[in-house]
Amino acid sequence: MCNLYEKLETCLRSVRAKTDFKPEVALVLGSGLGDYAEEIEIKDTVDYTEIEGFPSSTVAGHKGRFVFGYVKETPVVIMQGRVHYYEGYPMADVVLPVRLMGLLGARKLILTNAAGGVNFDFKPGDFMMITDHITTNVPSPLIGPNIDELGVRFPDMSRVYSERLCGIIRRQAEELGIGLKEGVYMQFTGPAYETPAEIRMCRTLGGDAAGMSTACEAAAARHMGLEVCGISCITNLAAGMSNQKLDHKEVQETADRVAEQFKKLVTAVIENI
């Protein structure tokens, strides 16, 4: 762990050797939003394979690169393909990309994902603004010696998701006529979908959506002092809530179906952030 900051600095030097672009906003793209990065005003791209010591996404449909450019007037860095804990990487590597985007200059982070609906009021295709999260099923990215260069040993997590940014998401969704749910996201390790009993546990604990990413990234970002917000695309009802068998194809199909609305919402949020 003592070498983790050195690893981050090595990654930072690799990126800086290819671009001097300084972003203000970082965006992590989940399923269904993968091609959003290609629709912005692109200034530079850096493949993960070009960054020394950087983990690479192995999930189908997740490209592996950073895209630097502008959404309207806002300079952004977009992570086109995230790294998941279930791919076998240590948690420190899973959150390394988010930490790297913070070191590149981003002070605001928008996290997006595809998630299973745990709340019976949700349906596939809904968007849920994340108001809080539960991570008891995955190890904290802050375990081990603290990286003092990034943040304090015991960071406050009483408000992971910025009230200011949540307010922007609400307003923009309303102006665009896009329905928006709100709720608590619970991260599981994956890669198997959760069992019906695990989903009942999630609901009992107060979860509204379940997924395999995001919360650990949010915790690492808050440790660094970044302002964080998150939006889930509810792609399916979670295990035990319907008779339908769960598979990744259903997740991708639903995400693709509502992708244009998702892109409009994300763009509006970035413009007003």
N, C-alpha and C positions, 0 to 999 in steps of 0.2 A: 504493500500500500504506500510505503514511503516513496516509491518510484512512480506513483500514479501521476503526480503533478509534472514530473519530468516527461512522462509519456504524453501528457496533454501539451506540454510545450513543444515536443517533437512534432506532434500533429499540427500544432499552430504554425510552426515554421514551414512545414510542408505545404500548407494551404497558402501562407503568405508568399511563398516562392512562386505561386501561380496567379495570385490576385491580391490587390491591395484594397478591394472593395470593403467598405465598412457598413454593415447592416444596422438598422435600428430595431427591426422586428425579425424574429425567427419563427418559422412555421414548420411543423412536422406533419407530413401528409399521411393519412390513414388510407385504408382500402376505399377505392372509388374516387379518390382525389389525386391519384398518381400523376395524371397528365396536366394538373393545374399549373405546375411549374413551367410547362412549355407554353403557356398562354400569357405569361408576363413579359415585360421588356427585359430580356436576358442580357446581362453584361458579361458574366463568366460562369463556367461550370467546372466543378472539380469532382472527378470520380473518386469513390472511396478507395479504390485500388491504388490511386495515386498518392494516398496519404499514408506515410510511414506509421505502422503500428495501429492503423484504424480497422475496426471490425467491419465486416461486410454482411449485408442482409442476404439471407438465403431463401426468403419467402417468395413464391411465385406472385407476380404482379407488383412487386416492390422493386423499383429501380434503385440503384445504389450510387447516388451522387448528391452533391450540394449544388444548388442553383442560386446564383447571385443576380439580383436585378431590382426592378422597380415595379410596384403595384401602384399605378398612378404616380404620385410623387414620393412614395414611401420606399426607402431602400430596405430590401428584405434578403434574408438567406432562407432557402427552403430545403428541408431535408426530404429528398425524394426517395423514400424507402428507409424505414426505421429498422433498428436492431432489436430483437426480442430475446428475453431471458430464456425462452424455451428452445432457442437455437443452440444452446449450450455455452453461451458466453457468460463469464462472471458478471455480476450486476454492475461492477465498476465500468466494464466495457459497454454495457447496455446504455448507460447514461452518459458515456463519454461524448457522443455527438452533441447532446444538449449543452454540456459544459463547454465544449469547443465553440459552439455558436455564441455562447456568452462571452468567451474570451475574444472572439472576433469582433465584438462590439454590441451585439444585440442585448437590449435591456428589457424587451417584452417578448413573451413566448406564447404562441397559439398552438395548442395540441389538438389534433383531430384523430378520430379512430372509428372503426366499426365495432359495435357492441351488441350483445344480446340483451333484449328487454327483460327485466325482472319485475317491473311494475306492470300490473294487469291493465293499467290505463294506457300503456304504450302499445304501438303497433309497428310493424316493419315499415320503414321509410320515414319515421319520425326523427326529428333532431332533438337531442337533449343537451342543454348547457350544463356542464359539470359544476356543481356548487360545492362539492366536497368529495373526498375519496376514502376508501378503506384499503389498506395494504397488508393486512395481517397474514395473508397467504404467500407473500413474497418477501425476500430479505430486503431490508432497507439499503439503499445505495450509500448510506452514510456510515455503515458499520465499518469498524476498523479505525486506525489512527486518523484524526481529523486533518483535512487538508486546509490549513489555516489561510493559505492564499485564496481560497474560494469562499470560506465562510466560517462561522463560529461553531464550536463543538456541539452545542445544544440549540439548534435553530427553532424559532417559533413556527409552528405549523397550524396555528389557530385560524388562519385565513390563507390557505394555499392559493385559492382562486380569487383573484383581485375583484373586489366589489366594483371598482371603476370599470374594469374591462367587462365584467358581467353586465353592467348597466348598458354599455355600448352594444353588446350582443343582443340584449333585449330590444333596445330601440331600433337597431337595424333590422332585426327579424320582423318587427311590427311594421316598419316602413315598407319592407319588401313584401309584406303579406305572407310571410313564411311562418308556419306554426312552429312553436318552440316549447318543448317540455323542459323541465329543470329537475335535477336529481343528483344522487350520489352514485359514483362509479366505483365498482369494486374490482381490483385487479387480481386475477388468478395466474398461476404459472403457465397453464397450457402445456403442451399443444393440444391435448385432448379437450373437447368441450366439457363443460362441467356436468356433473350428475344432477338429477332432479333434487336429491337431498342437499347438495351443495348450493343449488339455487334457492331452495327453501331457507337454508342458513343465511344466504346473502340477503334475502328479503327480510328475515327476522332481525338481522343486524342493522337494517335500514338502507340497504342498497337498492338502487333503481335500475342499474345496468351493470353487466358483467363483461369483462374483456381481459386481454392478455398483454396490455401495455399501459402507457400513459401516466399512471399514478407515480411510478418510480421516477419517471422523467420530471414530473411536476415537483416532486420532493427535492431532487437534485438542483433544479432551477431555483427553487425558493431558498435553498441553502446558499446559493450564489447571490441572492437578492434580486433575481429577475421577477418581473411582474407577469403573472401566469393566468391564462384562461384556457378552457377546453370545451370542445363540442364533440359529442358522440353521434354517429348515425346509427340508429337502431335498425339493424339489418334483419333481425329475426327475434322471435320469442324464445327465451332460454329454455333449457331442458325441463321437461315435465309440465310446461305451460300449454302445450298443444300436442297433437298426435304426429306432427311433422318431424321427420328425421333431420338432424342437423348436419350440414356439410358446408364446406368452404364455397362451393358453387353458389349456394343460396345467398350467402353473405355477399359475394361479389356481384351477383345479379341485382340485389336490392340496392347496394351502394351505387352501382352504375345507373340505376333507374332514377335516383334522386341527385346524381352528381351535379347537374347544372344548377339546381337550387342551392346545393351546398357551396358551390364555387361562388355564386352571387353573394351569399351570406358572408363567406370568408373575405371576399374582396371588400365588401362594405365595412366590415369590422376593421380591416387593415387601413382603409382610407380614413377612418375616424378614430384610430387608436391614439 
